Amino acid sequence: MKPFTRVTGILAPLDRENVDTDQIIPKQFLKRIERTGFGPFLFYDWRRDGDFILDKPAYRDAAVLVTGANFGCGSSREHAPWSLLDAGFRVVIAPSFGDIFKSNSFRCGLLPVELPDPAVRKLINLGLQEPGTKVSVDLVDQRLAATGFEAAFEIDAFFRECLVNGWDEVALTLRHEADIARYEARQASTLVARS
């Protein structure tokens, strides 16, 4: 997983609440287990008419998505954060997230930032009124800033450490490889072969 300390990028406003995982990445695209190649299918059903906010030139290279409450609700699918990452997003800002989506995001390297609704509304309006606005998100200091806007946020210490160091679950396990090997060696001497 790519370490995350600070990201500065274009802010894309998605002024919708209760965006579920099937809207993020529809079920027909979930037939693969690779983590890449899902970006073109992000918000697929909303992109049919070409008028979707992320299709506008000012937002095409966005790295930070700001959206309404309960983003990522619905069924569990790692494909949702994978599709956001593959489309270039590193951060999603919302008043709240679906619990499983939030957990999957941390584990995949996507930073879900919760801010109070008035702060999110201000960021959405900023992104809509000034397309191409850049926002800087600093995970180490847990602060974000854009033109005329600053806010602090809190991330669970464990997930923060994992993101800053680029540790996924496999990397975390491998940090204890020597301890695991010692344990297995001790346990091997206590096992009795049965016939």
Buried (B, 14 or more C-beta within 10 A) or exposed (E): BEEBEBBBBBBBBBBBBEBBBBBBBBEEBBEEEEBEEBBEBBBBEBBEEEEBBBEBEBBEEBBBBBBBBBBBBBEBBBBBBBBBBBBBBBBBBBBBBBEBBBBBBBBBBBBBBBBEEEBBBBBBEBBBEBBEBBBBBBBEEBBBBBEEBEBEBEBEEEBBEBBBBEBBEEEEEEEEEEEEEEEEEEEEEEEEEEE
